[in-house]
Amino acid sequence: MNTHAPNIRPVIRQLDEAAINRIAAGEVVERPASAVKELVENAIDAGARRISIDVADGGKTLIRVTDDGCGIAADDLPLALSRHATSKIDGSDLLNIHTFGFRGEALPSLGAVGRLTIASRVPGAEAAEISVSGGTTGPVKPAALNAGTVITLRDLFYATPARLKFLRTDRAEAQAITDMIKRLAMAEPYVRFELRDVSNDPRRVFCVEAEIGDPMVALRARLSNVQGAEFAENSIAIDTVREGLHLTGYAALPTYSRGAAVAQFLYVNGRPVKDKLLIGALRAAYFDFLSRDRHPAAALFIDCDPELVDVNVHPAKSEVRFRDPGLARGLIVSGLRHALAEAGHRASTTVAGATLGAMRPEQVEPRVYQMDRPSLGPRATSGFAEMNAAFSGQVVEPVYESEAAPEDLPLGVARGQVHENYIVAQTQTGMVIVDQHAAHERLVYEKLKHQMAENGVAAQALLIPEIVSLSSAECARLMDVAEDLSRLGLGIEPFGGDAIAVRETPAILGEVNAKAMIHDILDELADLGSSQSVQARIEAILSRVACHGSIRSGRRMRGEEMNALLREMEATPHSGQCNHGRPTYVELKLADIERLFGRT
């Protein structure tokens, strides 16, 4: 409803500087964590190697960032608080961006909604400071500071009290700040970060020392310190290049998956981003290894010439736009799939940890050793006979197909089978328990996929093409990927106006609802920028075929069959998890087994 009086003409006014800065703050500074991000990124741009952050009350009353960077000259302090004033670009080229900040909005925006003080010192000069409160700037004054810069922000949003109502609890805001610092720390392994909460009970929340050495080694160490040693132990190094884009980082094994997308960290030229295209590519790389309710864990970094990516899409700079989106997506999908394939049969160590945890009794009772037990006497024979009768298992002699000894075989040599489903094998350092049905199911599935890749997907022509009415934008989006769909056996072509004709569908799917499939593909294209809908359906069928064609649970296997299965697992990519991302085997180290029995 229009509430303006019909005879009153609106007047165009020039907003004053304070209002402009408060509006800019609404775009750049959403919450205390956003302010911390802007200030820490400024410190990184200044070449800092030690950055400390102090916060109080979730950053609402105090945020202080101290760094040992190059500093700001006293004469430049007033200019640093001016809107669109920056030392990072000269304005001649907005694509050639080599720094985090470049818009010149963060400091004046913070000064417009809070009480901001900047104290800084450059080498060979005296320290100086300047303050701004609610958009009103004070004079430059002398300060006491050895080197670098200290920026103090108090009473965030005091000048815009309505924004305070949208903030969450102090604990929630403090957690958001911690998450932000961890995200930045992962991208800068050679920088020391320290976060302290200086509220009523001051404490160190997070601290990582600067790493040294090779970049990938330093990154692994930093990820171990930030994400935990388990992530580092169960992840694969990624390092691949394609047409000017360089992808590095670590991606976790499928068996080290998460229940939510909370461990996915993506960076472009060192800048943390939450980009729909990249998230979709990460999901696509794992979709064949995880069920839909599991999510991969990864820290991936794309580095490229700044002119190949536009970071000036959004004031918060959390979104980017690649000149060639398909190239970036393909780099992630192929890079991760190649690395996962090279991991072979490897499964995450957390599987063994969970197994050992399940084996440990909750209450430890006093140990009774064999020499302390009373003799079983004449009842022993009958008792063991009864136990053997109920025991579903067999012991087999090890079969060596070559001269290889057990220590040369990662999955060892079969020693027995229990419950007609689990193969027990001895390795050099312990034992392996294999789920024979899950393992063989994966092996058959990989063979079927390989055959499909070599021979292509057979298409079945529809007697009467199915016409699907869509919007013009949806038709254009579909036709952009028509060639990809054709390789998967789905043939489409324009049908005049706003419609497409489905002329072929993948033969392996049998009778399909073409209209529903097309709409599913469009939903994925809108959500992820790409679609695996058809391929996912085809591979779901292959998975079902593999399930029916694999060794069933309850089948007794001969020794040579067990060993042949182990050798095939070692030679087959992705055999460490079944088609749904669950482990196909558990490896227990001898030292862990001995601890279970109190032998250490």
N, C-alpha and C positions, 0 to 999 in steps of 0.2 A: 504494500500500500504506500502510495506517495504522500508524505506528510507535508511536503512543501506547499506553500500558498501558490496558486497558479499564476498570480500576477507579479510575483517577486522574482526578478532575474538573479541567479547565483552569481556571485562575484569571485573572480579568480584572485587569490592572494599568494604572495611569496611567503613561504614558511620561514620563521627565524631559525638561526643556527641550532639553538637548543632543541627545538622541536624536530629538526632534521636528524640530529644525533640520537634522540630518543627513539625515533622510528627505525634508524639503522640498528640500534641496539636490539630492537625486537627481532631483527633478522639474524644478527650475528650472535647475540648473547641470549640464548633461550633459558639457561639455568646456570648455576654456579660452575658446573662442569664445563660449560661452553666458554666461560671466562677463563678458566684454568687452561683450557686447550689453546686459546688465542695467546695467552701470556707465555706458556711453555714453548709454543712454536716460535714465538718471537725470540726466545732465548736460544733455541736451536739455530735459527737463522743468524744469530749473532756469533755463532761459532763456539757456544758454551760447551764445556766438557764436564761441568758439575752443575747440576740444577737441583735446588731444594724448594719444596713447596710447603707452606704452612697454611692450614685452614682452621677455622673455628665455626662451630654450629653449622656444619655442612656447607661451609663457604658463604653463608648468608651474611655473617658479620665480619669475616676476615678472610682474605686470600692474599698471601704474600709469596712472590716468586723471586728467588735469588739466584743469580747466575754469574759465571766468571767469563762472560763473553766480551766482545770488543767495546761495549759501552756506548753511551750517547753523549756527544759534546754538549757543554752547557748552553752554547748558542743555539743548538738544535732542539732543546727541550720544548720550547713553546711550539715549534713547528711539528714536533711529534704528536702533539695534542690537537693539531689542525686536521680537519676532515680531508681525506684523500691526499694526505701528505705521507710519502713513503721513501725510504732509501733503497728499496728493492727493485724497482723498475723505473725507467725514465718516461714511460707512457708511449713510446714509439712502437712497441710490439707487445701486444697482450697475449700472444701465444707462446713466446719464448720465456716461460716462467721457470726459474730455477730455485725458488724459495717457497716457504709455506705461505707467508703473508705477502700481499702485493696490492691490496685494495686500499690500505691506509684508513680503515674504518674502526679497527678494534679499540685502540686507545681512546679516541674521542668518544666512541660509543659507551665505553665503560665509564668514562668521566662524566657522561651525561646522566647516568642512572645510579651512580654511586660516588664515593669519596675516594679519589685516586691520587696517589703520590708516587712520583718516579724519582729515584735517587740513582745517579750513575756517575761513572768516572772512566775516562779514556786514558790510555797510557800517556804520561808526560803532562798531565793537566790535573787541576784540583777537581774534587767531586762537587756536584751541584744537584739540587732537587727542585721539583716543581709540583704543585698540587692543583687539583681541579675538583670541585664539588658541585654536583648537580648542573654541570655545564659551565660554571664560573671558574675561570683560570686565575691562579695567583701568580706572583712574581717568581723568578728564578732566585734561589737562595743557596748559600754554601752548605755543604753537607759533609759528614764524616763517613768515608767509604774507601776501602783499599783499592778495589778494582771491580769491574763488571757493573751489574745493574740490580737494583732491588725495586720491584714494583709492588706497592701495597694497595689493595682495594678493600675498603671497608663499607659496610652497610649497603650491599648490592641491592638495587631496585628501591632504595629509600625515596628517590625522586619520582618513582612510578609505583606507588604502593599497590595499585591494582595487580601488578605482575607478581607481587609476593603471594597473593592468594592462590596462584597456580603452582607454587612450589610444593614439593612433597616434604615429608618429615626430614629432620636433620640427618637421621641415619641413612635414609634413601638417597639424599643429595650427596652425602659423604661417600656412599658406595659408588655413585655415578662418577665422582671425581677419581676415586681409586681405579675404576675400570678405565677411565680416560687416560690416566697416567700410565697404566700398564700397556694400553694400546700404543701409546707414543713410545714407551720404553722398548717395545719389541722391535720397532723400526730403527732405533738408534743404539745398537749394542755397545758402541764406543763412548757412550755418555753415561755418567753416574746420575741416578735419579734417587731422590729421597723425599718421601711424603710424610708430613707430621700433622697430627691433629692436636692443636694447642688450645682446645676448649678447657673445661674445668680440670680434666685429668690428662695432661699432655702425654702423648705416646707416639712412637714411630709406627706408622701404618704400613709403609712399603719402602724398601730400599734395595737397589741393585747397584753393584759396583761396575765400573767401566770394564769391558772385556778387551782382550788383546788377541792378536794373531789373525789368521786367515778369516775373511768375511763369513764364510759358511760355518766355520768352527765357532766364531764369535756369536753368530746368530743362534746356533744350536745351544750354546751355553746360556745365552740370554733367554731363549724360549724355555729352557729347563728351569731357570730361576723364576720366570714369570708365570708360566703355565704349569710347571711341575715337572719333575723328572720323568713321570710316566709318559707324558706327551712326547718328550724328546726320545725316550727309549723306543716308543712304538710308532715313530713317524719315519717317513722316507724323504731323503733329500731330493729336491727338485731343482734342476738347473738346465734350462733349455732356451734356445733362441730361434725366433722366426721373424724374418723381414723387419728387423729393427726393433722388435719387442723382445725383452729379456725377462724370462720368468724364473725366479728363484724362490726358495723357501722350503718348508717342510709340510708334508701332508700325512695324516695318520692312517694307519692300516684300517681296513674296513671293520675288523673286529674290535677296534678301539673307537667305536661310534658313540654319539651322545643322543639323549632323548629330546634335545631341542638344539636349535642352531645358535648355541651360545659360545662355541669355540671356533668360530670362523672369522679370521682376521685377514682383510684384503687391503693392499697398499698399492698406490700408483705413484711412482717417483718418490717413494718414502712417505706419501701422504695417506693417512688412514681414510678409507672410503667405504660407504655402504651403497654399492652400486648394483642395481637389479641385474644388469647384464653379467657381471662377474659372479654374483651369487648363483645365478642360473647355470653358468658354466661349471661351477664347482659341483652343484647338484647333479648335473648331467654326467660329469666324470665318474661319479659314484653310483649312479642310479641302477646299474646292473649288479651291484654288490651289497646294497642295503635295502631293507624293507622301507616302506614309505614313512614309517613312524620313527626311523632312525636318521641321524644327521651326521655328516662327516666333520672331522676336526682338521683345521689347516691354518697355516700362516703363510700367505703367498704374497710375493712382491713382484710387480711388473715395473720394469724400468725401461724408459724409451726417450727418444728425443722429445723435448717438451712440445714441439710443434705437431706431434702425432696425437696429442690428447689436449682437450680443452678443459681446464680446471675452473674456468670462470663461468660455470653454469649456475651456481647458487652461492649466495653470500657466505654460507657456512663451509663451502668448498668440500662437502662430503659426497657430492656427486660429480662425476666426470663424464666426458663424452669423447670417445675415441674416433679418430678420423676413419678408421676401418674397424667397426665393431665386430664383424665376423672374424677378423684376424685375431683379435684379443680373445674372443670366446674359444676359437679353435686351438689357440696356444695353450689355454688352461686345460681343455678337455684332453687333447692329445698328450700334453706334457704329463698330466697326472695319470692317465691310463697307461702310458709307457712305463712310468715309474712303478705303478702298482703291479704291472706285469713282471717287471724285473725283480720285484720282491718275492716272486715265486710262491712257494707254499707257506711263507712266513705268516705267523699269527701273533697277535699282541701278547706281551708278557702278562698283562692283567688277567688273562684267562687262567693262567697257572696260579696267579695270586688268589683269584676267587675260588679256585678248586681247593687250594691249601686251606683257605679260610673256612670252607665248608667242612673240611675234614677235621679241623681242630675242635675238640669238645669245648662246650661253653664253660663247664665246670671241671677243673682239673682235680682228679681224685688221686690219692696216694698210689704210687706205682707199686705193683707186685711183680717181681721178676720171677723167671722160670724156676730158679733154685729155691724160691720161697714157697712155691705151690706144693700142695700135697700130691702124692703120687696118684695117677689115675687108676692104677691097678688093672684088674681084669676087665673093667668096663670100657677101657680106652678103645679097644678094637671095635666094639660094636658102635660106640659113639661116633668115631670117625667114619665108619661105614655109612651111618645114617646121614652124616653131613655131606659125604661125597654123593650120596644118592640125590640129595636136594640141590647140589651145586651144578649150575649150568655152565660148564666151561670145559676147555680142553687145552692141553699143553702140547706144543708142537716143537719139533726139532728145527733149528734155524736153517733156512735154505739160502745159499749164496749163489746168485746167478753169475757172479764173477769172483775174482780173487779179493774183492774189496772186503775189508774188515769192518766191524760195526762202527768204529770211530770215523770211517770215511763216509758214512751214510747219515745224512742229517736226521732222518726219521728212524734210523736204527734198523734192527732185525726183529722180525716177529717172534715172540716167545709163546704166545697163546691167544685164545679168544674166549671172552666171557659173555654169557647171556646171548650167544649167537649174534652179537651186534657190535661188540667192542674189541678191537685188536690191541693187544698189549705188546709193545716193542721195546727192546733194550737199546739205548744209545750209549755213547761213550761217557756221557756225564749224567745219565739218569734214565728216565723211561718216558715213553709216549703212549697215550691212550687215544685211539682213533675211532671215530664213529663211522663204521664202514659204509652205511647207507648214505649219510650226508657227504662223505668224501667222494664216493663213486658217482653220486648225483652231480657233483660239481665237475668231475672229470668228463662225464658224458655231455654235460651242458656246454663245456668249453669246446669239445669236439664238434658238436652241432653248430655252434656259433662260427667256428672256423670254416666249416663246410659252407655255411650260408654266405660268409664273407667272400669265399672263393667263387662260388657258383651264382651268387646273387639271390634275390628274393623273387620267387616265381609269382607272377601276377595272373589273376583270373579276370577275363573281360566280362563285364556285365552285359546281359542280353539287351537290357534297356538301361541306358545311362541314368543315374539318379541326379536330378537337378536340385541344387540346394540354393535357396534365395538368401542373400547376404547383403550387407551394406557395401558401398563402393570401396570404403577403406578396408573392410575385411577381405573383399575379393583381391585387392592389391596386395595385402599382407600374405595371403595364401599363395598367390602366383609368384611372389618373391622366393618362396621355398618349394615351388612345384618340382624343380629338378631333384632336390633332396628327397621329396616324397616319392618321386618316380623310382628312385633307386631302392626304395623300400616296398615297391609293388603297388603304390597308391597313385593311380593316374588321374589327374584333373586337368581341366582346360576351361577357359572362359566360355560362358554361354550367353553372351549379350546382356546388356544392362547390368543389374546387380545380382548376378547368379553365376554359379560354376557348375560344370557337369563332371560327375565322378564316373569315369569310364572303366577303371580297373581297381581292384582291391587285392591285398596280399592273399595268395591262395591258401597259405597255412592257417589263416584265420577262419576259413570257411565262410559261412553266411554272416555278414556284418551289417549293422545299421550305419550306412555311410554318412547320413546327416549327423547323427550323434558323434561319430568319429571326427567329422570336420569341425564341429563346434568344440570338441575337446581340444583339438589342435589349435584352434583360434584362442581358446582360453589360455593355453600354455604360452602361445606367442605373445599374448598381451601381458601375461604375468612374468615370464622369464626372458622374453625376447627370442626364444627358440622353442622347439617342440621335440620331445622324444616320445610323443603319444603312440605313434604307429610302431616305432621300434620297440617301445616298452611292451606293447601287446604281442608283437611277434616273439620277443624273447621270453615273455611269460608263457607262451605256448611251448617254446623250446624247453623251458624249465620244467613244464609239466611232462613233456615227452621224456626228458632226462630222468625225472623222478620215476616214471614207469619203467624206464630201461636200465635202471641201476640195480645194484645188488640190494636185495631186500633185507630188512631187519629180520632176524630169526633164521638166517641161512648159515649153516656151518661151513666154514671155508678151510681149505687145505693150506698147509704152511706156504707152499709156493704161490698160492693165490694171494695170500696176505702180503707177502713180500713184493709181489708184482704190483699190488695196489700202492704200497708205500713208495716204490720206485717211480711209479707213474705220478704220484702226488708231487714228488720232488721235482719232476720235470715239467709240471703243468702250472702255468701262471694262475694266480688267484685261488689255488687249491686249499689255502689255509682257512677259507670260510665257505659255507654252503651258499646256495643261491639267495638266501635271505640275510646274509651277513653274520650268521652264527658260526662259531669256530667248528672246524671239522676234526680238530685234534687238540689235546692238552699235553703240554710237555712239562714234566716235573723233574727238577734237578735232584741229583742224589743227596746233595747237602740239605735241601728242603725236606726230603723224605726222612732223612736221619733226624732232623729236628722234630718231626712229628712223633718219632719214637723216643725222643729224649736221648739220642746217642751223641749229642755234641755238648 
